[in-house]
Amino acid sequence: MLAGQIVNGLVSGAMYALVAIGFTLIIGVLDKLNFNHPEVFMFGGYVGLVALPHMPVAGAFAMAFLVGGLLGVLTEWMAFRRFVGNDARTTAALSSLALGLILTDLVHKVWGTEPLRLPNLTGWLSESFGLLGVNFLNLQMVLLAITFALMWALHHVIAHTRMGRQIRAVAESSAHASLLGVHVLRVNQAVFFISSGLASIAGLMLALRADTVSPDLGLTFGLKALAVMAIGGMGDMRGAVLAGLGIGVLEALMFHFGLGRLGELTVWAAMIATLLLKPAGLFASGHHGQEQRV
């Protein structure tokens, strides 16, 4: 049914959006790309693989956020903090890429290179319900609810808390923020913790949905999330959310109408079209200030 496919698309798009938001936060604050971000996303599934036999799903999500956030702080320390100056973007990007390769190799050494099945979900999460003649999985609804709750919480933090004001100040100008008493290093660490925690949660969500984890998911899914960020607008959180949801629904509709082989190309075709027609992204504006960047 079409309604079921749209829900599937929203779930996929929500995961794209969570990862793209992580890219967006770091771009907005540091103006650099974190290429370890997709591997943190992938690692979130393995956190679930370890945690789910010993704790409920809610505990696994909390563990994924904590582990992902700590990986983000480690990435900031090893790949970004030490690199400043004209060549900092390239050096930091390459360093984060190297960290991602190390993390992937660690997964290969511990869990192997083949996909692994997660423990079977029991109880009401594995059940479904009918609405207007369409069956929906409880798990789908829970994943959507978690995603929108996280997006609302992040928006609240950025817009209405002291840390959010500091993040926006650093995004505007780290030098000016420092002169005003903002602890720039602490803000950078917080941004990496939040963005990587969200990516790890998205990885666990995908693992729960697919019932498997794989070390190959990070690259493929992470590149799509990077394309989603480019479509929405570099450094624009609103654009990352809307573009992620839109791409997810478009992919699902392509599969629904028998164009499944073209579904995987949807995000790339949309990115090329966006860059040709509006290089700054669909939701970017000409002003590159704090309101647009974070």
N, C-alpha and C positions, 0 to 999 in steps of 0.2 A: 504494500500500500504506500501511496505517496506520502501520507503523514508520517508513517514509520521511517521512511527514508530521510525525511526532513529532520526528524529527531536524531537519527544516526549522524546526519551531517552536522547538526548543532553540537553533538558530543565531540566529533572530530574537530570541528572548528574551535570549540572551547579549549581543547588541548593545544591546537596551533596557537591560539591567542595567549595562553599562559606562557608558552616558551617565547613567543614573540615579545611579550611584555618584558621578559627578562633581558632580551637583546636591547629593547627600547630604553629601559632604565639605565643600562650601562652606557649606551650611546649618548643618552641625554646628559648624564653626569660627567663622564670621562671623555666622551667623543671618541671612543675606541670600541672595536669589536672583540668580543670574548669568544674565541673558537673552542674553548673547553665547555661552553654552555650546552651543546647537544649531547656531550658525553655525560654530563651531570644528569641530564634528562634520562638517558639510557640507564644510568646507575640507579635511578629511583625505582625502576622495575626490580632490580636485584635486591634492593632494600626490602621490597615487599616479599620477595622470594624467601628471604631470611626471617622476616618479622611475622608474616601471616600464620605460620604454624604455632606461634607462641603468644599471639595477642590478637585482639579483634581488629577489624578493618580500620576503625578510627585510630587505634594506636599505631597501626602501620603507616597511616597518613602522617601522623605527628612525627614518627621516626623518619619518614622520607624527607619531610621538611627540614628537620634538624640536621640530618646527614648531608642533604643537599646544600643547606646553608653553610655548614662548616667547610664543605668542598669549595664553595664560593669564596669564603674568606681566605682559604689556602691559595686559591687562584689569584686573588687580589694581591696577596703577599709575594707570591713567587713570580707572577707574570706581569704585574702592572705597577706595583708600588715603586719599583726601582728604576722604571723607565720614564724619563721626562725629556723634553726637548723636541727638536724638529723630527727626529727619527722615532719618536716614542710610539706612534701608532703602529708602524710596521713591526718594530721589535716586540711590542706587547702582543700583537696579533700572533706572531710566530711563536712566542713563548707559550701563549695559551693553547695554540694548536699542539705544541709538543706535550703539554700537560694532558690534553685530551687523548693523545696517542698512548701516553703512559697509563692513563686510567683504563683505556680499552684493553691494553695488553695485560693489565692486572686482572681484569674480568676474564680474559682468555685463560690466564694461568689458574685462577681459582675455580671458575665454573665451566670452562671449556668454550668452544666456539659455536656449539650447536644450540638452538633454541631449547629452553626448558619450560616445563609446564608449572604454573602456580598451583598451590593447593586449591582444591575445589571449594567454591563458596557454598555455604550452607545457609539455611534459614530464608528469610524473606528477600534477601538480596538476590537470590537465585530464582526468585519467582517473577511472575509478570501479572499485569492487570489489563483489563479491557476498557477502552474509552471510545465511544462512537464507532464501535466495530473494529477498532485497531488495537492490537496487543502491544503493550510497551513493557520493557523489562524494568523492574525496580532499580536494577543497577544503573541503567541509563539515566533515570531521573535523579538518583543520588549523585552521580558524577556531574550532571548539569547543575544541581543545587550547590555542590561543593565549589564548582568553578565560579558561579556567579557570586557566591558568598565571598570567595577570595578576592574577586575583582572589586566588589564593593568595599571590602576591608582595606584593600590597597588604596583605592580612591580616597577613603576616609583618612588613612594615614598621610597620604601626600597632601591632601587639601586642608586638613583640620588639626594636625598635630605639630608639635614643635619639631620633631624629626622631619616631618614633611616639609615644613618651611625651610629647614636647613638644606634638605635635598634640593629644593627649588632654587635656593640661593647659590649653592655650589654649581648647579646646572647652568645658572646664568653667568657666574664668574667665580671660580674657586679662589682667585686672588682677592677679590673684593669681599667674598664671604669670610675668608680668613682674617682680613682686617677688621671685620665686624664681630669677631670672636667665635666664629663657627669652627668647630674641630673638623677640618676637611678629611683627615684620615679616617676618623670615626664614621663620618657620613659615607665615605667610599666603602668601608667595610660593611656598613648596614645595607647599602645598595646591593653589594655582591651577595650578602646573606639572603636578602629577600628574593632577589631575582633567581638565584640558584635553588633556593628552597621551593619556589613556585615551579621551576623546571623539573625538579625531582618529583614533586607531587604529580605533575602532568605525566611523567614517565610511569609512575605507579598506576595512574588512571588508565593509561594505554595497556599496561600489562594486565590489569583486571579485566578490561574489556576484551582483549584478545586471548586471555587465559594463558599467555606465554610471555617469556622474556627472551630477548636476543641481543647480543652485543652489536648487531648491525643496525639496530633501530636508531641509534643516535645520529648517524650521518644523514640518513634519508629524511628522517623527521625534522632534524635540526635545520637542514638546508631549506625545507619547505617553510619552516617558521621564519627563517631569515628572509625568504621571498615575501612572506606575509608582512613582515615589518617594512620592507621596501614598498609594497603596495599601499599600506596604510600611511606611510610617511615616517621617515627616519626620526626617531626620538619622540613620536607622538603616540601616547598610550591609548587614546581613544581610537586612533587609526589601527593600532595593532589588534584591538578587540574586535572592531567591526570588520576589518579585513579577514581576520581569522575565522569568524563565524560565517562570513560570506563565502569564503573559499571552501569551507567544510560543507556547506549546503550545496554549492555548485558541484562539487565532486560527487556528492550523494545523488543529485539529480541526474548527472551524467550516467551513473551506474543504473539508476532507475529506468532511464529511457534507452537502455541497451547500448550505451556508448562507454562501457566500462574500460575498454582499452585506452580511451582518450581521457578518462577521468584523472589519471595520474599526471596528465599534461596540463590540467586546468590551471594550477597555480603558476606554472611557468609561462603559459600563454598570457595569463592575467598580468603577471609581472612585466613581461615585455611590452604589452599594450600600455600599461600604466607608465612605464619609463619613457615610452615614446610620446605619450600624450601629456603627461604631467610628471616630469622627472622627480619632483620633490615628494611625490606620493599623493594619493587621493585626498587625504585629510590634512595635509601640511598647508601652512599658510606662508605668506611671504615674510612675516615677522618671525625671527628665530629666537624668541624669548622664552622665558621660563614656562609660560602657560602652555606653549606648544610642545616643549621638549620633554616635560615630565608631568 
